[in-house]
Amino acid sequence: IQTGINEPRYVSIAGVRKAARKELKVFDLEGMGLKAEEVGEAGSKARLKRLFPPPITKEIEMLPSEPEEAASKLIQILKEKGGLI
C-alpha cells in the first residue's frame, strides 16, 4: 500500500498471482563462498558477555509533547542515569 496525497493504491490480484509464481532464489553458504566459521555467532567479532531481562519496575515518566522540550528532558534523564557522558 502506498499512501500519499490521494487514495492508497492496492496491489492488484494479477500482481499478487504473478508474484506468487516467481521463483525464489535460495542461497546457501557454499553458493556464496562462505564457511560456517565465517557467519553467525562463530564468525562475529562481537561476543555476548551476558543476556538478562531488564528489572521490572512501575516507574515511568511522561515527557512533554513538544519535541524540543521532550528532547531536552530525555537528555537530562539520560545524563542523570549514566546513559550519556
PyMOL commands that set and color helices and strands:
alter all, ss='L'
color gray80, all
select helices_A, chain A and resi 13-21+30-32+36-38+40-43+67-80
alter helices_A, ss='H'
color red, helices_A
deselect
rebuild
show_as cartoon
